Amino acid sequence: MKWTDVQDIAIELAESRPDVDPRYVNFVDLRNWVMELEGFDDAPSRCGERILEGIQGAWIEEMD
């Protein structure tokens, strides 16, 4: 997965962290959790606030 795979990342986060409410996750933790996902292979420098906002939004939708 790459940073641009927002929906896939959101699904993985929802499955790997079912007890976490994504509305209250700070971007530092979110970035670290994404980089820890199995199958994630992209440079940390390619991630920005806009990408993290997209991931967080998709994760919130996934939880609903």
Biopython code that builds the backbone (N, CA, C, O; Angstrom):
import numpy as np
from Bio.PDB.StructureBuilder import StructureBuilder

atoms = [
    (1, "MET", "N", (0.833, -1.181, 0.000)),
    (1, "MET", "CA", (0.000, 0.000, 0.000)),
    (1, "MET", "C", (0.880, 1.247, 0.000)),
    (1, "MET", "O", (1.994, 1.261, 0.523)),
    (2, "LYS", "N", (0.337, 2.270, -0.599)),
    (2, "LYS", "CA", (0.995, 3.577, -0.644)),
    (2, "LYS", "C", (0.091, 4.583, 0.059)),
    (2, "LYS", "O", (-1.065, 4.278, 0.353)),
    (3, "TRP", "N", (0.607, 5.774, 0.327)),
    (3, "TRP", "CA", (-0.172, 6.824, 0.984)),
    (3, "TRP", "C", (-1.455, 7.137, 0.227)),
    (3, "TRP", "O", (-2.455, 7.525, 0.830)),
    (4, "THR", "N", (-1.429, 6.972, -1.079)),
    (4, "THR", "CA", (-2.601, 7.303, -1.888)),
    (4, "THR", "C", (-3.696, 6.241, -1.823)),
    (4, "THR", "O", (-4.798, 6.473, -2.322)),
    (5, "ASP", "N", (-3.428, 5.107, -1.232)),
    (5, "ASP", "CA", (-4.416, 4.030, -1.083)),
    (5, "ASP", "C", (-5.281, 4.281, 0.154)),
    (5, "ASP", "O", (-5.353, 3.450, 1.059)),
    (6, "VAL", "N", (-5.927, 5.431, 0.170)),
    (6, "VAL", "CA", (-6.640, 5.915, 1.351)),
    (6, "VAL", "C", (-7.694, 4.926, 1.838)),
    (6, "VAL", "O", (-7.763, 4.633, 3.032)),
    (7, "GLN", "N", (-8.508, 4.415, 0.934)),
    (7, "GLN", "CA", (-9.590, 3.509, 1.341)),
    (7, "GLN", "C", (-9.036, 2.204, 1.904)),
    (7, "GLN", "O", (-9.524, 1.714, 2.922)),
    (8, "ASP", "N", (-8.031, 1.642, 1.257)),
    (8, "ASP", "CA", (-7.425, 0.401, 1.748)),
    (8, "ASP", "C", (-6.803, 0.607, 3.125)),
    (8, "ASP", "O", (-6.919, -0.249, 4.002)),
    (9, "ILE", "N", (-6.150, 1.738, 3.308)),
    (9, "ILE", "CA", (-5.541, 2.049, 4.605)),
    (9, "ILE", "C", (-6.629, 2.166, 5.676)),
    (9, "ILE", "O", (-6.474, 1.648, 6.782)),
    (10, "ALA", "N", (-7.729, 2.848, 5.342)),
    (10, "ALA", "CA", (-8.817, 3.016, 6.304)),
    (10, "ALA", "C", (-9.396, 1.665, 6.720)),
    (10, "ALA", "O", (-9.689, 1.455, 7.897)),
    (11, "ILE", "N", (-9.561, 0.767, 5.784)),
    (11, "ILE", "CA", (-10.085, -0.572, 6.096)),
    (11, "ILE", "C", (-9.127, -1.306, 7.017)),
    (11, "ILE", "O", (-9.546, -1.914, 8.002)),
    (12, "GLU", "N", (-7.845, -1.248, 6.699)),
    (12, "GLU", "CA", (-6.842, -1.918, 7.535)),
    (12, "GLU", "C", (-6.821, -1.339, 8.953)),
    (12, "GLU", "O", (-6.724, -2.085, 9.927)),
    (13, "LEU", "N", (-6.912, -0.029, 9.065)),
    (13, "LEU", "CA", (-6.914, 0.602, 10.390)),
    (13, "LEU", "C", (-8.156, 0.204, 11.181)),
    (13, "LEU", "O", (-8.072, -0.067, 12.379)),
    (14, "ALA", "N", (-9.304, 0.167, 10.515)),
    (14, "ALA", "CA", (-10.549, -0.220, 11.184)),
    (14, "ALA", "C", (-10.453, -1.647, 11.708)),
    (14, "ALA", "O", (-10.957, -1.948, 12.790)),
    (15, "GLU", "N", (-9.815, -2.519, 10.952)),
    (15, "GLU", "CA", (-9.675, -3.915, 11.364)),
    (15, "GLU", "C", (-8.610, -4.101, 12.440)),
    (15, "GLU", "O", (-8.776, -4.919, 13.344)),
    (16, "SER", "N", (-7.523, -3.349, 12.346)),
    (16, "SER", "CA", (-6.410, -3.552, 13.281)),
    (16, "SER", "C", (-6.580, -2.767, 14.587)),
    (16, "SER", "O", (-5.940, -3.089, 15.588)),
    (17, "ARG", "N", (-7.426, -1.753, 14.582)),
    (17, "ARG", "CA", (-7.632, -0.927, 15.779)),
    (17, "ARG", "C", (-9.125, -0.689, 15.998)),
    (17, "ARG", "O", (-9.601, 0.444, 15.927)),
    (18, "PRO", "N", (-9.866, -1.784, 16.269)),
    (18, "PRO", "CA", (-11.329, -1.664, 16.389)),
    (18, "PRO", "C", (-11.794, -0.854, 17.599)),
    (18, "PRO", "O", (-12.926, -0.371, 17.615)),
    (19, "ASP", "N", (-10.951, -0.700, 18.599)),
    (19, "ASP", "CA", (-11.337, 0.026, 19.810)),
    (19, "ASP", "C", (-11.013, 1.516, 19.745)),
    (19, "ASP", "O", (-11.272, 2.252, 20.698)),
    (20, "VAL", "N", (-10.447, 1.960, 18.624)),
    (20, "VAL", "CA", (-10.040, 3.359, 18.482)),
    (20, "VAL", "C", (-11.124, 4.138, 17.742)),
    (20, "VAL", "O", (-11.622, 3.692, 16.708)),
    (21, "ASP", "N", (-11.483, 5.297, 18.274)),
    (21, "ASP", "CA", (-12.408, 6.188, 17.586)),
    (21, "ASP", "C", (-11.575, 7.128, 16.717)),
    (21, "ASP", "O", (-10.865, 7.984, 17.244)),
    (22, "PRO", "N", (-11.651, 6.979, 15.397)),
    (22, "PRO", "CA", (-10.781, 7.756, 14.509)),
    (22, "PRO", "C", (-11.010, 9.269, 14.580)),
    (22, "PRO", "O", (-10.157, 10.041, 14.141)),
    (23, "ARG", "N", (-12.133, 9.694, 15.118)),
    (23, "ARG", "CA", (-12.391, 11.138, 15.228)),
    (23, "ARG", "C", (-11.436, 11.808, 16.206)),
    (23, "ARG", "O", (-11.228, 13.019, 16.139)),
    (24, "TYR", "N", (-10.855, 11.032, 17.110)),
    (24, "TYR", "CA", (-10.012, 11.595, 18.163)),
    (24, "TYR", "C", (-8.542, 11.221, 18.036)),
    (24, "TYR", "O", (-7.775, 11.388, 18.984)),
    (25, "VAL", "N", (-8.145, 10.719, 16.876)),
    (25, "VAL", "CA", (-6.751, 10.321, 16.653)),
    (25, "VAL", "C", (-5.966, 11.521, 16.143)),
    (25, "VAL", "O", (-6.380, 12.194, 15.198)),
    (26, "ASN", "N", (-4.822, 11.781, 16.784)),
    (26, "ASN", "CA", (-3.986, 12.884, 16.272)),
    (26, "ASN", "C", (-3.171, 12.390, 15.078)),
    (26, "ASN", "O", (-2.954, 11.189, 14.910)),
    (27, "PHE", "N", (-2.734, 13.320, 14.269)),
    (27, "PHE", "CA", (-2.072, 12.956, 13.024)),
    (27, "PHE", "C", (-0.717, 12.282, 13.228)),
    (27, "PHE", "O", (-0.284, 11.503, 12.379)),
    (28, "VAL", "N", (-0.056, 12.566, 14.319)),
    (28, "VAL", "CA", (1.230, 11.902, 14.596)),
    (28, "VAL", "C", (0.992, 10.405, 14.794)),
    (28, "VAL", "O", (1.687, 9.576, 14.206)),
    (29, "ASP", "N", (0.006, 10.067, 15.627)),
    (29, "ASP", "CA", (-0.313, 8.651, 15.843)),
    (29, "ASP", "C", (-0.815, 8.004, 14.556)),
    (29, "ASP", "O", (-0.405, 6.896, 14.211)),
    (30, "LEU", "N", (-1.702, 8.698, 13.849)),
    (30, "LEU", "CA", (-2.257, 8.148, 12.613)),
    (30, "LEU", "C", (-1.148, 7.828, 11.618)),
    (30, "LEU", "O", (-1.139, 6.752, 11.021)),
    (31, "ARG", "N", (-0.231, 8.744, 11.442)),
    (31, "ARG", "CA", (0.894, 8.531, 10.519)),
    (31, "ARG", "C", (1.716, 7.311, 10.934)),
    (31, "ARG", "O", (2.080, 6.487, 10.095)),
    (32, "ASN", "N", (2.002, 7.202, 12.219)),
    (32, "ASN", "CA", (2.787, 6.066, 12.706)),
    (32, "ASN", "C", (2.040, 4.751, 12.523)),
    (32, "ASN", "O", (2.634, 3.750, 12.123)),
    (33, "TRP", "N", (0.740, 4.747, 12.813)),
    (33, "TRP", "CA", (-0.053, 3.524, 12.675)),
    (33, "TRP", "C", (-0.124, 3.071, 11.226)),
    (33, "TRP", "O", (-0.066, 1.874, 10.944)),
    (34, "VAL", "N", (-0.248, 4.015, 10.312)),
    (34, "VAL", "CA", (-0.280, 3.662, 8.889)),
    (34, "VAL", "C", (1.047, 3.023, 8.487)),
    (34, "VAL", "O", (1.059, 2.005, 7.796)),
    (35, "MET", "N", (2.149, 3.606, 8.909)),
    (35, "MET", "CA", (3.457, 3.078, 8.538)),
    (35, "MET", "C", (3.715, 1.703, 9.150)),
    (35, "MET", "O", (4.552, 0.953, 8.648)),
    (36, "GLU", "N", (3.004, 1.362, 10.233)),
    (36, "GLU", "CA", (3.152, 0.051, 10.871)),
    (36, "GLU", "C", (2.299, -1.033, 10.221)),
    (36, "GLU", "O", (2.480, -2.216, 10.510)),
    (37, "LEU", "N", (1.371, -0.644, 9.346)),
    (37, "LEU", "CA", (0.477, -1.627, 8.735)),
    (37, "LEU", "C", (1.250, -2.610, 7.875)),
    (37, "LEU", "O", (2.181, -2.241, 7.159)),
    (38, "GLU", "N", (0.843, -3.874, 7.961)),
    (38, "GLU", "CA", (1.456, -4.894, 7.121)),
    (38, "GLU", "C", (1.100, -4.589, 5.669)),
    (38, "GLU", "O", (-0.060, -4.330, 5.348)),
    (39, "GLY", "N", (2.072, -4.620, 4.824)),
    (39, "GLY", "CA", (1.839, -4.349, 3.419)),
    (39, "GLY", "C", (2.003, -2.887, 3.034)),
    (39, "GLY", "O", (1.922, -2.547, 1.854)),
    (40, "PHE", "N", (2.232, -2.021, 4.012)),
    (40, "PHE", "CA", (2.443, -0.615, 3.698)),
    (40, "PHE", "C", (3.902, -0.409, 3.329)),
    (40, "PHE", "O", (4.805, -0.802, 4.067)),
    (41, "ASP", "N", (4.120, 0.213, 2.179)),
    (41, "ASP", "CA", (5.483, 0.417, 1.707)),
    (41, "ASP", "C", (5.558, 1.726, 0.927)),
    (41, "ASP", "O", (5.441, 1.738, -0.299)),
    (42, "ASP", "N", (5.750, 2.807, 1.639)),
    (42, "ASP", "CA", (5.897, 4.117, 1.007)),
    (42, "ASP", "C", (6.764, 4.984, 1.906)),
    (42, "ASP", "O", (6.896, 4.723, 3.102)),
    (43, "ALA", "N", (7.338, 5.993, 1.332)),
    (43, "ALA", "CA", (8.242, 6.870, 2.074)),
    (43, "ALA", "C", (7.459, 7.790, 3.010)),
    (43, "ALA", "O", (6.450, 8.370, 2.610)),
    (44, "PRO", "N", (7.920, 7.924, 4.252)),
    (44, "PRO", "CA", (7.258, 8.833, 5.196)),
    (44, "PRO", "C", (7.178, 10.260, 4.670)),
    (44, "PRO", "O", (6.238, 10.989, 4.986)),
    (45, "SER", "N", (8.146, 10.653, 3.880)),
    (45, "SER", "CA", (8.186, 12.024, 3.362)),
    (45, "SER", "C", (7.073, 12.310, 2.351)),
    (45, "SER", "O", (6.803, 13.472, 2.048)),
    (46, "ARG", "N", (6.430, 11.272, 1.830)),
    (46, "ARG", "CA", (5.357, 11.458, 0.855)),
    (46, "ARG", "C", (4.010, 11.722, 1.521)),
    (46, "ARG", "O", (3.005, 11.903, 0.834)),
    (47, "CYS", "N", (3.983, 11.745, 2.833)),
    (47, "CYS", "CA", (2.745, 11.949, 3.582)),
    (47, "CYS", "C", (2.632, 13.399, 4.027)),
    (47, "CYS", "O", (3.594, 13.997, 4.509)),
    (48, "GLY", "N", (1.434, 13.951, 3.855)),
    (48, "GLY", "CA", (1.168, 15.304, 4.315)),
    (48, "GLY", "C", (-0.160, 15.365, 5.050)),
    (48, "GLY", "O", (-0.868, 14.365, 5.167)),
    (49, "GLU", "N", (-0.484, 16.540, 5.538)),
    (49, "GLU", "CA", (-1.710, 16.719, 6.312)),
    (49, "GLU", "C", (-2.953, 16.366, 5.495)),
    (49, "GLU", "O", (-3.895, 15.771, 6.018)),
    (50, "ARG", "N", (-2.952, 16.727, 4.232)),
    (50, "ARG", "CA", (-4.116, 16.443, 3.378)),
    (50, "ARG", "C", (-4.353, 14.936, 3.253)),
    (50, "ARG", "O", (-5.498, 14.487, 3.304)),
    (51, "ILE", "N", (-3.302, 14.163, 3.094)),
    (51, "ILE", "CA", (-3.430, 12.708, 2.996)),
    (51, "ILE", "C", (-3.953, 12.146, 4.314)),
    (51, "ILE", "O", (-4.835, 11.287, 4.314)),
    (52, "LEU", "N", (-3.420, 12.622, 5.432)),
    (52, "LEU", "CA", (-3.876, 12.138, 6.733)),
    (52, "LEU", "C", (-5.346, 12.486, 6.968)),
    (52, "LEU", "O", (-6.093, 11.687, 7.533)),
    (53, "GLU", "N", (-5.754, 13.669, 6.537)),
    (53, "GLU", "CA", (-7.169, 14.041, 6.652)),
    (53, "GLU", "C", (-8.040, 13.081, 5.845)),
    (53, "GLU", "O", (-9.106, 12.668, 6.302)),
    (54, "GLY", "N", (-7.586, 12.734, 4.654)),
    (54, "GLY", "CA", (-8.328, 11.791, 3.821)),
    (54, "GLY", "C", (-8.431, 10.419, 4.451)),
    (54, "GLY", "O", (-9.491, 9.795, 4.427)),
    (55, "ILE", "N", (-7.332, 9.950, 5.014)),
    (55, "ILE", "CA", (-7.323, 8.644, 5.686)),
    (55, "ILE", "C", (-8.262, 8.671, 6.883)),
    (55, "ILE", "O", (-9.055, 7.749, 7.075)),
    (56, "GLN", "N", (-8.174, 9.721, 7.683)),
    (56, "GLN", "CA", (-9.020, 9.831, 8.853)),
    (56, "GLN", "C", (-10.501, 9.859, 8.447)),
    (56, "GLN", "O", (-11.326, 9.185, 9.063)),
    (57, "GLY", "N", (-10.829, 10.632, 7.422)),
    (57, "GLY", "CA", (-12.208, 10.710, 6.956)),
    (57, "GLY", "C", (-12.729, 9.368, 6.457)),
    (57, "GLY", "O", (-13.861, 8.988, 6.755)),
    (58, "ALA", "N", (-11.903, 8.652, 5.698)),
    (58, "ALA", "CA", (-12.300, 7.337, 5.201)),
    (58, "ALA", "C", (-12.449, 6.340, 6.345)),
    (58, "ALA", "O", (-13.338, 5.490, 6.309)),
    (59, "TRP", "N", (-11.604, 6.431, 7.344)),
    (59, "TRP", "CA", (-11.682, 5.546, 8.512)),
    (59, "TRP", "C", (-12.978, 5.831, 9.286)),
    (59, "TRP", "O", (-13.649, 4.900, 9.732)),
    (60, "ILE", "N", (-13.323, 7.081, 9.443)),
    (60, "ILE", "CA", (-14.579, 7.435, 10.119)),
    (60, "ILE", "C", (-15.768, 6.848, 9.358)),
    (60, "ILE", "O", (-16.675, 6.283, 9.969)),
    (61, "GLU", "N", (-15.769, 6.978, 8.030)),
    (61, "GLU", "CA", (-16.832, 6.390, 7.222)),
    (61, "GLU", "C", (-16.872, 4.877, 7.362)),
    (61, "GLU", "O", (-17.948, 4.282, 7.415)),
    (62, "GLU", "N", (-15.713, 4.262, 7.421)),
    (62, "GLU", "CA", (-15.622, 2.814, 7.575)),
    (62, "GLU", "C", (-16.219, 2.343, 8.895)),
    (62, "GLU", "O", (-16.822, 1.273, 8.971)),
    (63, "MET", "N", (-16.046, 3.150, 9.926)),
    (63, "MET", "CA", (-16.566, 2.789, 11.255)),
    (63, "MET", "C", (-18.079, 2.971, 11.347)),
    (63, "MET", "O", (-18.734, 2.314, 12.156)),
    (64, "ASP", "N", (-18.636, 3.856, 10.526)),
    (64, "ASP", "CA", (-20.093, 4.104, 10.548)),
    (64, "ASP", "C", (-20.858, 3.068, 9.849)),
    (64, "ASP", "O", (-22.085, 3.144, 9.786)),
]
sb = StructureBuilder()
sb.init_structure("model")
sb.init_model(0)
sb.init_chain("A")
sb.init_seg("    ")
for serial, (resi, resn, name, xyz) in enumerate(atoms, 1):
    if name == "N":
        sb.init_residue(resn, " ", resi, " ")
    sb.init_atom(name, np.array(xyz, "f"), 0.0, 1.0, " ", f" {name:<3s}", serial, name[0])
structure = sb.get_structure()
